[in-house]
Amino acid sequence: MLQFSASLLNRPVLSLQTGGVVATTTGAIINPNNLKIEGFYCIDHFDRRRTAVLLYQDIRDVIVQGFVVNDQDVLADPGELVRLKEVINIHFDVLGKQVVTTKKEKLGKVIDFAAETTTMYIQKLYLAQSMFKNLTGGNLGIDRTQIVEITDKKIIVQDLSGTVSAHAGAMA
């Protein structure tokens, strides 16, 4: 099921063992090479000074109340995650990135994304367009298959002139 970024961030992490909240997600750890959410930064409810990481594979379920995990023990220290060290050090965030076409046409900035909760791959990017373009069509939705390249500053997508663009007026 697709979930918008707002339903993934600032959400409680619920323990099946204790039946209560053990943490709250504060940010996503996104791999820029494949747009996969590898995990989430969390604030531990038992030690609020501790920033922990919840890996996506430790999430048992995503429900309305938040993320369901087995126990608080799944929360890891960021320094312990050797395989994710490179991705964590990049501090990549898709929100706010400029999106341009291969022909260098500016489409707008990413204001939201939708991720598949079973795989945690970002499937859609939603862009805020310039004031002029916004009058004619609203927000623009870009599918992950349209992405050509991701850099530090921008996301390059296929030229939209030959394809039918999906407007996010009916973001469902």
C-alpha positions as CSV (number, residue, x, y, z in Angstrom):
1,M,0.0,0.0,0.0
2,L,1.3,3.5,-0.8
3,Q,1.7,5.9,2.0
4,F,2.6,9.6,1.8
5,S,5.6,10.9,3.7
6,A,3.4,12.6,6.3
7,S,2.1,9.1,7.4
8,L,5.6,7.7,7.7
9,L,7.3,10.6,9.6
10,N,6.6,11.7,13.2
11,R,4.8,8.4,13.8
12,P,4.8,6.3,16.9
13,V,6.8,3.0,17.0
14,L,4.7,0.4,18.8
15,S,6.1,-2.7,20.6
16,L,4.2,-5.9,20.4
17,Q,5.9,-7.1,23.6
18,T,5.1,-4.1,25.8
19,G,1.9,-3.0,23.9
20,G,3.1,0.6,24.1
21,V,5.1,3.3,22.3
22,V,8.8,2.8,22.3
23,A,9.9,5.5,19.9
24,T,8.8,8.1,17.4
25,T,10.1,8.4,13.9
26,T,11.7,11.7,13.1
27,G,13.2,11.3,9.6
28,A,13.7,8.8,6.8
29,I,17.0,7.3,5.8
30,I,16.7,7.3,2.0
31,N,19.2,5.5,-0.3
32,P,19.7,7.9,-3.3
33,N,20.8,5.1,-5.5
34,N,17.5,3.4,-5.6
35,L,15.1,5.6,-3.6
36,K,14.6,3.0,-1.0
37,I,13.8,4.0,2.6
38,E,16.3,1.9,4.5
39,G,15.1,2.9,7.9
40,F,13.9,5.8,10.1
41,Y,15.6,8.0,12.6
42,C,13.8,7.7,15.9
43,I,13.7,9.3,19.3
44,D,13.7,6.6,21.9
45,H,10.9,7.1,24.4
46,F,13.0,5.6,27.3
47,D,16.0,7.8,26.6
48,R,15.0,11.0,24.8
49,R,18.6,12.1,24.2
50,R,19.2,8.9,22.2
51,T,18.7,9.0,18.5
52,A,18.1,5.4,17.3
53,V,17.5,3.9,13.9
54,L,14.6,1.6,13.0
55,L,15.4,-0.5,10.0
56,Y,12.6,-1.1,7.5
57,Q,13.0,-4.9,7.8
58,D,12.3,-4.7,11.5
59,I,8.8,-3.2,10.9
60,R,6.2,-5.9,11.3
61,D,3.2,-3.8,10.2
62,V,2.2,-0.3,9.3
63,I,-1.1,0.6,10.9
64,V,-3.0,3.8,11.5
65,Q,-1.5,4.2,14.9
66,G,2.1,3.9,13.7
67,F,4.8,1.3,13.0
68,V,4.5,-2.1,14.8
69,V,7.8,-3.8,15.8
70,N,8.5,-6.9,18.0
71,D,10.3,-5.0,20.8
72,Q,12.4,-2.0,21.6
73,D,15.5,-4.1,21.0
74,V,15.1,-3.5,17.2
75,L,16.1,0.1,17.6
76,A,19.8,0.3,16.7
77,D,22.5,2.9,17.3
78,P,23.4,4.6,14.0
79,G,27.1,3.8,14.6
80,E,26.4,0.1,14.8
81,L,24.9,-0.1,11.3
82,V,28.1,-0.8,9.2
83,R,26.2,-1.7,6.0
84,L,24.3,1.6,6.1
85,K,27.1,3.8,7.2
86,E,27.6,5.3,3.7
87,V,23.9,5.9,3.2
88,I,23.5,7.5,6.6
89,N,26.5,9.7,6.0
90,I,25.0,11.1,2.8
91,H,22.0,12.6,4.7
92,F,20.0,12.4,1.5
93,D,16.5,13.9,1.6
94,V,14.2,13.9,-1.4
95,L,11.9,16.6,0.0
96,G,12.9,20.0,-1.4
97,K,15.0,18.7,-4.3
98,Q,14.6,20.5,-7.6
99,V,13.3,18.3,-10.4
100,V,14.3,19.0,-14.1
101,T,13.8,17.1,-17.3
102,T,16.6,15.8,-19.5
103,K,16.0,18.9,-21.7
104,K,16.7,21.1,-18.6
105,E,13.1,22.2,-18.1
106,K,12.4,23.0,-14.5
107,L,9.4,21.2,-13.2
108,G,9.4,22.2,-9.6
109,K,10.5,21.0,-6.1
110,V,9.5,17.8,-4.4
111,I,7.0,18.6,-1.6
112,D,5.9,15.0,-0.9
113,F,6.5,11.4,-1.9
114,A,4.6,8.1,-1.7
115,A,6.3,4.9,-0.6
116,E,5.2,1.3,-0.9
117,T,5.0,0.1,2.7
118,T,5.9,-3.5,2.0
119,T,9.2,-2.8,0.1
120,M,9.7,0.8,1.3
121,Y,10.6,2.0,-2.2
122,I,9.5,5.5,-3.1
123,Q,7.1,5.1,-6.0
124,K,5.9,8.7,-6.6
125,L,7.3,12.2,-6.2
126,Y,4.9,15.1,-5.9
127,L,6.1,18.5,-7.0
128,A,5.1,22.1,-6.3
129,Q,5.3,23.9,-9.6
130,S,6.0,27.5,-10.3
131,M,3.1,30.0,-9.8
132,F,2.4,30.1,-13.5
133,K,2.3,26.4,-14.0
134,N,0.3,25.9,-10.8
135,L,-2.5,28.0,-12.3
136,T,-2.8,25.7,-15.2
137,G,-2.5,22.2,-13.6
138,G,-1.8,22.0,-9.9
139,N,0.8,19.8,-8.4
140,L,2.6,17.3,-10.7
141,G,3.2,13.6,-9.9
142,I,6.3,11.9,-11.1
143,D,6.6,8.1,-11.2
144,R,9.9,6.4,-10.2
145,T,10.1,4.9,-13.7
146,Q,10.5,8.5,-15.1
147,I,13.6,9.2,-13.1
148,V,16.8,9.2,-15.1
149,E,19.4,10.5,-12.5
150,I,19.6,11.7,-8.9
151,T,22.3,14.2,-7.9
152,D,23.0,16.1,-4.7
153,K,21.1,19.1,-5.9
154,K,18.4,17.8,-8.3
155,I,16.5,14.9,-9.7
156,I,16.5,14.5,-13.5
157,V,13.5,12.9,-15.1
158,Q,12.4,12.0,-18.7
159,D,11.1,14.8,-20.8
160,L,7.3,15.1,-20.2
161,S,6.3,16.7,-23.5
162,G,5.8,13.3,-25.3
163,T,4.1,11.6,-22.4
164,V,0.9,12.2,-20.5
165,S,1.8,13.8,-17.2
166,A,-0.1,12.7,-14.1
167,H,-1.4,15.7,-12.1
168,A,-1.7,15.1,-8.4
169,G,-5.0,16.8,-8.1
170,A,-6.4,13.4,-7.3
171,M,-3.6,12.2,-5.1
172,A,-4.8,8.8,-4.1
